């Protein structure tokens, strides 16, 4: 089983961190994987995306051209990658920042106001983890019981104060 995931948005939205979370989770599960970040020269405010492949077999190429799961955190990303998503795939949209609906009828689209929820729940800057939590549940990307262990591995010792808010954000999205 191989799942190709593309997370896309603006630089500064935590796109690469979200992808790194999925990569760490895959490592803890013993999966074969690739994590390929990509961002424009502007970084903050420019475009950013992250390709993640989780597989039971060796990964031949880190390039995700046709994602099984697309997480779109801004309108330009949805515009660019909606038609690249495989038929039957999943598209998760931050409906706080993207006003339009997914136009395709051959994919499963889910809408979560991740940025709005982050603001309301005092989790500023964690919309990425809210939308990721939602994607994890809807696309069955990893077992729920692995979330905490993965986050503990990912958050460095000097930033332990961020562990609990990140876990809260994941749970909020997962249970939305």
C-alpha positions as CSV (number, residue, x, y, z in Angstrom):
1,X,0.0,0.0,0.0
2,X,1.4,3.4,-1.0
3,X,-0.2,6.8,-0.2
4,X,1.0,9.9,-1.9
5,X,0.2,13.1,0.0
6,X,0.7,16.8,-1.1
7,X,0.4,19.6,1.5
8,X,0.4,23.0,-0.1
9,X,-0.1,26.6,1.0
10,X,1.8,29.8,1.8
11,X,5.2,29.8,3.4
12,X,4.9,30.4,7.1
13,X,1.7,28.2,7.4
14,X,3.7,25.2,8.8
15,X,3.4,23.2,5.6
16,X,6.9,21.6,6.0
17,X,6.3,20.8,9.7
18,X,3.0,19.0,8.8
19,X,4.8,16.9,6.2
20,X,7.6,16.2,8.6
21,X,5.0,14.9,11.2
22,X,3.7,12.4,8.6
23,X,7.3,11.4,7.7
24,X,8.2,10.8,11.4
25,X,5.0,8.9,11.9
26,X,5.9,6.6,9.0
27,X,9.3,6.0,10.4
28,X,7.8,5.0,13.7
29,X,5.6,2.6,11.9
30,X,8.5,1.1,10.0
31,X,7.2,2.3,6.6
32,X,9.2,3.2,3.6
33,X,8.8,6.9,2.9
34,X,10.0,10.1,1.3
35,X,9.6,13.7,2.5
36,X,10.3,16.4,-0.1
37,X,9.8,20.0,0.9
38,X,9.6,22.7,-1.7
39,X,9.2,26.5,-1.2
40,X,9.7,29.7,-3.1
41,X,12.7,32.0,-2.4
42,X,10.4,34.3,-0.4
43,X,9.6,31.5,2.1
44,X,7.2,33.4,4.4
45,X,4.3,34.5,2.2
46,X,5.6,32.7,-0.9
47,X,4.4,29.3,-2.0
48,X,5.3,26.2,-0.1
49,X,4.4,22.5,-0.6
50,X,5.6,19.2,0.8
51,X,5.3,15.8,-0.9
52,X,5.1,12.8,1.4
53,X,5.0,9.2,0.3
54,X,4.2,6.5,2.8
55,X,4.6,2.9,1.5
56,X,4.9,-0.7,2.5
57,X,7.5,-1.1,-0.3
58,X,10.5,0.9,-1.5
59,X,9.8,4.4,-2.8
60,X,11.2,4.9,-6.2
61,X,10.8,8.6,-6.6
62,X,10.1,11.4,-4.0
63,X,8.0,13.3,-6.6
64,X,4.2,13.4,-6.0
65,X,2.6,14.4,-9.3
66,X,-0.8,12.9,-8.6
67,X,-1.5,12.9,-4.9
68,X,-4.0,10.5,-3.3
69,X,-4.5,13.1,-0.6
70,X,-4.2,16.9,-1.2
71,X,-4.3,19.3,1.8
72,X,-4.9,22.8,0.4
73,X,-4.3,25.6,2.8
74,X,-4.8,28.5,0.3
75,X,-6.7,29.1,-2.9
76,X,-3.8,29.2,-5.2
77,X,-2.8,25.7,-4.0
78,X,-6.3,24.3,-4.6
79,X,-6.4,25.9,-8.0
80,X,-3.0,24.4,-8.9
81,X,-3.4,20.9,-7.5
82,X,-7.1,20.0,-7.6
83,X,-6.9,18.5,-11.1
84,X,-3.7,16.6,-10.3
85,X,-5.4,14.6,-7.5
86,X,-6.2,11.1,-8.4
87,X,-9.7,10.1,-9.1
88,X,-11.2,8.7,-5.9
89,X,-8.6,10.7,-3.9
90,X,-9.2,13.1,-1.0
91,X,-8.9,16.8,-0.9
92,X,-8.9,18.6,2.4
93,X,-9.6,22.4,2.2
94,X,-9.0,25.1,4.8
95,X,-12.4,26.7,4.3
96,X,-11.3,29.8,6.4
97,X,-9.0,30.8,3.6
98,X,-10.6,29.2,0.5
99,X,-14.1,30.3,-0.3
100,X,-14.7,28.1,-3.3
101,X,-15.7,24.4,-3.3
102,X,-13.8,21.6,-5.0
103,X,-15.2,21.4,-8.5
104,X,-14.5,17.8,-9.2
105,X,-17.1,15.1,-8.4
106,X,-14.7,12.1,-8.6
107,X,-12.8,13.0,-5.4
108,X,-13.9,13.2,-1.8
109,X,-13.7,16.8,-0.6
110,X,-13.7,17.8,3.1
111,X,-13.8,21.4,4.4
112,X,-12.5,22.5,7.8
113,X,-12.1,26.1,8.9
114,X,-8.7,25.4,10.3
115,X,-7.4,28.9,10.5
116,X,-10.6,30.2,12.2
117,X,-10.5,27.3,14.7
118,X,-6.8,28.0,15.5
119,X,-7.7,31.6,16.3
120,X,-10.8,30.7,18.3
121,X,-9.0,28.0,20.3
122,X,-6.0,30.2,21.1
123,X,-3.8,28.0,18.9
124,X,-2.5,30.7,16.6
125,X,-0.1,29.4,14.0
126,X,-1.4,25.8,14.3
127,X,-4.0,25.7,11.6
128,X,-1.6,23.3,9.8
129,X,-1.9,20.8,12.6
130,X,-5.7,21.2,12.8
131,X,-6.1,20.5,9.1
132,X,-3.5,17.6,9.4
133,X,-5.5,16.0,12.2
134,X,-8.6,16.2,10.0
135,X,-6.7,14.7,7.1
136,X,-5.3,11.9,9.3
137,X,-8.8,10.8,10.2
138,X,-10.5,11.3,6.8
139,X,-7.7,9.6,4.8
140,X,-6.7,7.1,7.5
141,X,-3.1,8.2,7.2
142,X,-2.0,6.8,10.6
143,X,-3.5,5.2,13.7
144,X,-4.8,7.8,16.2
145,X,-2.9,6.2,19.1
146,X,0.4,7.1,17.3
147,X,-0.2,10.9,17.3
148,X,1.3,11.7,20.7
149,X,4.3,9.5,20.3
150,X,5.1,11.0,16.9
151,X,4.7,14.5,18.2
152,X,7.0,13.8,21.2
153,X,9.7,12.7,18.7
154,X,9.2,15.6,16.4
155,X,9.2,18.5,18.9
156,X,12.7,19.2,20.0
157,X,13.6,19.4,23.7
158,X,14.1,23.2,23.6
159,X,10.6,23.7,22.3
160,X,8.7,21.3,24.6
161,X,6.3,24.1,25.5
162,X,4.9,23.6,22.0
163,X,4.1,19.9,22.5
164,X,0.8,20.3,24.2
165,X,-0.6,23.0,21.8
166,X,0.3,20.9,18.8
167,X,-1.4,17.8,20.3
168,X,-4.5,19.9,21.0
169,X,-4.5,21.2,17.5
170,X,-4.2,17.6,16.0
171,X,-7.0,16.4,18.3
172,X,-9.2,19.4,17.4
173,X,-8.9,18.6,13.7
174,X,-9.2,14.9,14.2
175,X,-12.5,15.3,16.0
176,X,-13.9,18.0,13.9
